[in-house]
Amino acid sequence: MSDFFSDFWSYYIAAIALVGIVWCVWLLFSQRKITKTAGGGDDTGHVWDDDLRELNNPLPRWWMWMFLLACIFGLVYLVLYPGLGKYAGVLKFSTQGELAAHRAAQEQMQNEIYAKYLKMDVKQVAGDPQAREIGQRLFLNYCAQCHGSDARGSRGFPNLTDGDWLYGGEPETIQQTIAKGRNGVMPPFASTIDGKLAGDVAQYVRSLSGLSSDPIRASRGESTFKSTCAACHGAGGKGNQALGAPNLSDNVWLYGSSEGSIVDAILKGHNNHMPAHEEILTPERIRMLTAYVWGLSNTGGGAGQ
């Protein structure tokens, strides 16, 4: 309760808490005045079935002490722990502080496990069975939502096991991708290319990767590809990892290889975002995750499938 915008609300809540306890104590002692008579207690005047009378008997002594102890416990608790507005309590306890301490203890324990891997090359880490198990758990927690539990991706999300990389597959590049994230943009060309011409370009793009295509339409689309698309994808469609432009000649497709899918990409574009994880994961975890991802497509380096 330390984030009140006004001291009024702090005092207001503190007053309600204290007055409530004082009222409970007053109520308890006010009921002690009731005495037990020979008839069994004060008659309240309520009668049922002609002879069933409701009597106002004094409180049992054990119940009275339990109630009083509960009030005392409440006061002691409010002195030791937060509960009276902004007052933090003698023990200065907070759930936020407890969570931070718990996280620090967990990170310390995990860093002791990661320590030995910090001295190893990432490719060596990828070959360590325990490191692969740790990396797999990290991957399932933070990456599988997009890339799948088997890391083979889906439409719009890259397959991390096939060795085909938009920005490069070296450990340093993978680590940068995980830490800093990526934002790959394919701009839309609907304002400069009409649907028919986009279909011709799609036929040419399909021919680059050996897919079936109409040679006449592909020849018409080639000049447009070289004047418009080659700036990013290269004259031969081999891509550019510095820009994250995919290789269009290897038959690996992020959104599909049909003419319709390629036309949609040309006319509407794509905007792919890989979120940065440096604010979520510690450097040690990012390194372990890097080794695991690198190992997925480099089984010779020791990572298993």
C-alpha positions as CSV (number, residue, x, y, z in Angstrom):
1,M,0.0,0.0,0.0
2,S,3.0,2.3,-0.4
3,D,1.9,3.7,-3.7
4,F,-1.0,6.0,-2.6
5,F,-1.2,9.3,-4.5
6,S,-2.5,11.1,-1.4
7,D,-1.8,10.8,2.3
8,F,-5.5,11.1,2.9
9,W,-6.2,7.5,1.7
10,S,-3.3,6.2,3.8
11,Y,-4.8,7.7,6.9
12,Y,-8.3,6.7,5.8
13,I,-7.4,3.0,5.5
14,A,-5.3,3.0,8.7
15,A,-8.2,4.6,10.6
16,I,-10.7,2.0,9.3
17,A,-8.4,-0.9,10.4
18,L,-7.8,0.5,13.9
19,V,-11.3,1.6,14.6
20,G,-12.6,-1.8,13.4
21,I,-10.4,-3.6,16.0
22,V,-11.3,-1.2,18.8
23,W,-15.0,-1.6,18.0
24,C,-14.6,-5.4,18.2
25,V,-13.0,-5.1,21.6
26,W,-15.7,-2.7,22.8
27,L,-18.4,-5.1,21.5
28,L,-16.8,-8.0,23.3
29,F,-16.7,-6.2,26.7
30,S,-20.2,-4.7,26.3
31,Q,-21.6,-8.2,26.1
32,R,-20.0,-9.2,29.4
33,K,-22.7,-7.2,31.2
34,I,-25.2,-9.9,30.5
35,T,-25.7,-12.2,33.5
36,K,-27.1,-15.6,33.7
37,T,-30.4,-15.8,35.7
38,A,-32.1,-18.7,37.4
39,G,-34.3,-19.1,34.3
40,G,-31.2,-19.5,32.1
41,G,-30.6,-16.0,30.9
42,D,-32.3,-12.7,29.9
43,D,-35.5,-13.2,28.1
44,T,-35.5,-11.5,24.6
45,G,-39.2,-11.8,24.2
46,H,-39.0,-14.1,21.2
47,V,-41.2,-17.2,21.6
48,W,-41.8,-20.1,19.1
49,D,-44.2,-23.0,19.4
50,D,-45.8,-21.6,22.5
51,D,-43.0,-22.5,24.9
52,L,-39.7,-22.2,23.0
53,R,-38.1,-19.0,24.3
54,E,-35.0,-17.2,23.0
55,L,-32.7,-16.3,25.9
56,N,-29.7,-13.9,25.8
57,N,-27.0,-15.9,27.6
58,P,-23.6,-14.5,28.5
59,L,-20.7,-15.4,26.1
60,P,-18.8,-18.6,26.9
61,R,-15.5,-17.6,28.6
62,W,-13.4,-19.7,26.1
63,W,-15.0,-17.9,23.2
64,M,-14.5,-14.5,24.7
65,W,-10.7,-15.1,25.2
66,M,-10.4,-16.5,21.6
67,F,-12.1,-13.3,20.3
68,L,-9.9,-11.1,22.4
69,L,-6.7,-12.9,21.4
70,A,-7.7,-12.5,17.7
71,C,-8.0,-8.7,18.2
72,I,-4.6,-8.6,19.9
73,F,-3.1,-10.7,17.1
74,G,-4.6,-8.2,14.6
75,L,-2.9,-5.3,16.4
76,V,0.4,-7.1,16.6
77,Y,0.3,-8.0,12.9
78,L,-0.4,-4.4,11.9
79,V,2.6,-3.3,14.0
80,L,5.0,-5.8,12.4
81,Y,3.7,-5.9,8.8
82,P,2.2,-3.4,6.3
83,G,-1.5,-2.8,6.6
84,L,-2.0,0.7,8.0
85,G,-1.8,2.7,4.9
86,K,1.8,3.7,4.1
87,Y,3.2,2.3,7.3
88,A,5.6,-0.4,6.3
89,G,5.7,-2.2,9.6
90,V,8.6,-2.9,12.0
91,L,9.8,-5.8,9.9
92,K,9.7,-3.8,6.6
93,F,8.2,-6.7,4.8
94,S,6.9,-6.5,1.3
95,T,5.9,-9.1,-1.3
96,Q,7.9,-7.2,-3.9
97,G,11.0,-7.5,-1.7
98,E,10.3,-11.2,-1.0
99,L,10.0,-11.9,-4.7
100,A,13.3,-10.0,-5.4
101,A,15.1,-12.0,-2.7
102,H,13.7,-15.2,-4.0
103,R,14.7,-14.4,-7.6
104,A,18.2,-13.4,-6.5
105,A,18.6,-16.7,-4.6
106,Q,17.4,-18.6,-7.6
107,E,19.7,-16.7,-10.0
108,Q,22.7,-17.3,-7.7
109,M,22.0,-21.0,-7.7
110,Q,21.6,-21.1,-11.5
111,N,24.7,-19.0,-12.1
112,E,26.7,-21.5,-10.2
113,I,25.5,-24.1,-12.7
114,Y,26.2,-21.8,-15.7
115,A,29.6,-20.8,-14.4
116,K,31.5,-23.8,-16.0
117,Y,29.9,-23.1,-19.4
118,L,31.1,-19.5,-19.4
119,K,34.6,-20.8,-19.8
120,M,33.7,-22.9,-22.8
121,D,33.2,-22.0,-26.5
122,V,29.5,-21.9,-27.5
123,K,30.0,-24.8,-29.9
124,Q,31.5,-26.8,-27.1
125,V,28.5,-25.9,-24.9
126,A,26.2,-27.2,-27.7
127,G,27.9,-30.6,-27.4
128,D,27.4,-30.9,-23.7
129,P,24.4,-33.1,-22.8
130,Q,23.5,-31.2,-19.6
131,A,23.8,-27.9,-21.4
132,R,21.5,-29.1,-24.2
133,E,18.9,-30.1,-21.6
134,I,19.1,-26.7,-19.9
135,G,18.9,-25.0,-23.3
136,Q,16.0,-27.1,-24.4
137,R,14.0,-26.0,-21.3
138,L,14.8,-22.4,-21.9
139,F,13.7,-22.8,-25.5
140,L,10.4,-24.4,-24.5
141,N,9.7,-21.6,-22.1
142,Y,10.7,-18.6,-24.2
143,C,10.8,-19.7,-27.9
144,A,8.5,-22.6,-28.5
145,Q,5.4,-20.3,-28.6
146,C,6.5,-19.0,-32.0
147,H,9.0,-21.6,-33.3
148,G,7.3,-24.7,-32.0
149,S,8.4,-27.2,-29.5
150,D,10.4,-29.0,-32.2
151,A,11.9,-25.6,-33.4
152,R,10.6,-26.3,-36.9
153,G,8.6,-23.1,-37.0
154,S,5.4,-22.5,-38.8
155,R,4.0,-20.0,-41.3
156,G,5.8,-16.7,-40.7
157,F,8.1,-18.2,-38.1
158,P,11.5,-19.6,-39.2
159,N,12.5,-23.2,-39.0
160,L,15.6,-23.2,-36.7
161,T,16.7,-26.8,-37.6
162,D,17.3,-26.5,-41.4
163,G,20.5,-24.4,-41.5
164,D,18.8,-21.7,-43.5
165,W,19.3,-18.4,-41.7
166,L,17.9,-14.9,-42.5
167,Y,20.7,-13.1,-40.6
168,G,23.3,-15.7,-40.3
169,G,23.8,-18.9,-38.3
170,E,27.0,-18.2,-36.4
171,P,26.8,-18.3,-32.6
172,E,27.6,-14.6,-32.3
173,T,24.7,-13.7,-34.7
174,I,22.2,-16.0,-33.0
175,Q,23.1,-14.5,-29.6
176,Q,22.6,-11.0,-31.0
177,T,19.2,-12.0,-32.4
178,I,18.1,-13.5,-29.1
179,A,19.3,-10.5,-27.0
180,K,18.5,-7.6,-29.3
181,G,15.7,-9.0,-31.4
182,R,15.0,-8.5,-35.1
183,N,12.5,-6.6,-37.2
184,G,12.4,-7.8,-40.8
185,V,10.4,-5.7,-43.2
186,M,9.3,-6.7,-46.7
187,P,7.8,-3.4,-48.0
188,P,4.5,-3.6,-50.0
189,F,4.7,-2.7,-53.7
190,A,1.0,-2.5,-54.6
191,S,1.4,1.2,-55.5
192,T,4.1,0.4,-58.2
193,I,3.3,-3.1,-59.3
194,D,-0.2,-4.3,-60.4
195,G,-1.6,-7.7,-59.7
196,K,-0.8,-9.1,-63.1
197,L,2.8,-8.1,-63.1
198,A,3.2,-9.3,-59.5
199,G,2.0,-12.7,-60.8
200,D,4.7,-12.7,-63.4
201,V,7.4,-11.8,-60.8
202,A,6.0,-14.7,-58.7
203,Q,6.5,-17.0,-61.6
204,Y,10.1,-15.9,-61.9
205,V,10.8,-16.2,-58.2
206,R,9.4,-19.8,-58.3
207,S,11.8,-20.6,-61.2
208,L,14.7,-19.4,-59.1
209,S,14.2,-22.3,-56.7
210,G,13.4,-24.9,-59.3
211,L,9.6,-24.9,-58.8
212,S,7.3,-25.4,-61.7
213,S,6.7,-22.1,-63.5
214,D,5.4,-20.6,-66.8
215,P,8.6,-19.6,-68.7
216,I,6.9,-16.9,-70.7
217,R,5.4,-15.2,-67.6
218,A,8.7,-15.8,-65.7
219,S,10.6,-14.0,-68.5
220,R,8.2,-11.0,-68.2
221,G,8.7,-10.9,-64.4
222,E,12.5,-11.2,-64.5
223,S,13.1,-7.5,-65.5
224,T,10.8,-6.3,-62.8
225,F,12.5,-8.5,-60.2
226,K,15.9,-7.2,-61.2
227,S,14.8,-3.6,-61.1
228,T,12.8,-3.7,-58.0
229,C,13.6,-6.8,-55.9
230,A,17.3,-7.4,-56.5
231,A,18.3,-4.5,-54.3
232,C,17.6,-6.6,-51.3
233,H,17.4,-10.2,-52.6
234,G,20.3,-9.9,-55.0
235,A,20.3,-10.3,-58.8
236,G,20.2,-14.1,-58.5
237,G,17.7,-14.1,-55.6
238,K,20.4,-15.4,-53.1
239,G,19.3,-13.0,-50.4
240,N,21.3,-10.7,-48.1
241,Q,21.9,-11.7,-44.5
242,A,23.0,-8.2,-43.6
243,L,19.4,-7.0,-44.4
244,G,17.7,-10.2,-43.4
245,A,16.5,-10.6,-47.0
246,P,15.7,-14.3,-47.5
247,N,17.3,-16.5,-50.2
248,L,14.7,-17.1,-52.8
249,S,16.6,-19.8,-54.7
250,D,16.8,-22.5,-52.0
251,N,13.2,-23.7,-51.8
252,V,12.9,-22.7,-48.2
253,W,9.7,-20.6,-47.7
254,L,8.5,-18.6,-44.7
255,Y,5.0,-17.9,-46.0
256,G,4.6,-20.5,-48.7
257,S,5.8,-21.0,-52.3
258,S,2.5,-20.8,-54.2
259,E,2.0,-18.0,-56.7
260,G,-0.7,-16.5,-54.5
261,S,1.5,-16.5,-51.4
262,I,4.3,-14.8,-53.3
263,V,1.9,-12.2,-54.9
264,D,0.6,-11.4,-51.4
265,A,4.1,-10.8,-50.2
266,I,4.9,-8.5,-53.2
267,L,1.7,-6.5,-53.0
268,K,1.1,-6.4,-49.2
269,G,4.6,-6.9,-47.8
270,H,5.5,-8.6,-44.5
271,N,6.6,-7.2,-41.1
272,N,8.2,-9.8,-38.9
273,H,9.2,-9.0,-35.4
274,M,11.5,-11.1,-33.2
275,P,11.3,-9.6,-29.7
276,A,14.4,-8.8,-27.7
277,H,15.1,-11.0,-24.7
278,E,17.9,-9.1,-23.0
279,E,15.4,-7.6,-20.5
280,I,13.9,-11.0,-19.8
281,L,16.9,-13.4,-19.7
282,T,20.3,-13.1,-18.0
283,P,23.4,-13.1,-20.2
284,E,24.1,-16.6,-19.0
285,R,20.7,-17.9,-20.1
286,I,21.0,-16.2,-23.5
287,R,24.4,-17.9,-24.0
288,M,22.9,-21.3,-23.1
289,L,20.0,-20.7,-25.4
290,T,22.4,-19.6,-28.2
291,A,24.3,-22.9,-27.9
292,Y,21.1,-24.9,-28.0
293,V,19.7,-23.1,-31.1
294,W,23.0,-23.3,-32.9
295,G,23.2,-27.0,-32.2
296,L,19.8,-27.7,-33.7
297,S,21.2,-27.2,-37.2
298,N,24.7,-28.3,-36.5
299,T,24.5,-31.8,-35.3
300,G,28.1,-32.3,-36.1
301,G,28.8,-29.9,-33.3
302,G,27.3,-32.3,-30.8
303,A,23.7,-31.1,-30.4
304,G,21.1,-33.8,-30.7
305,Q,17.8,-33.6,-32.5
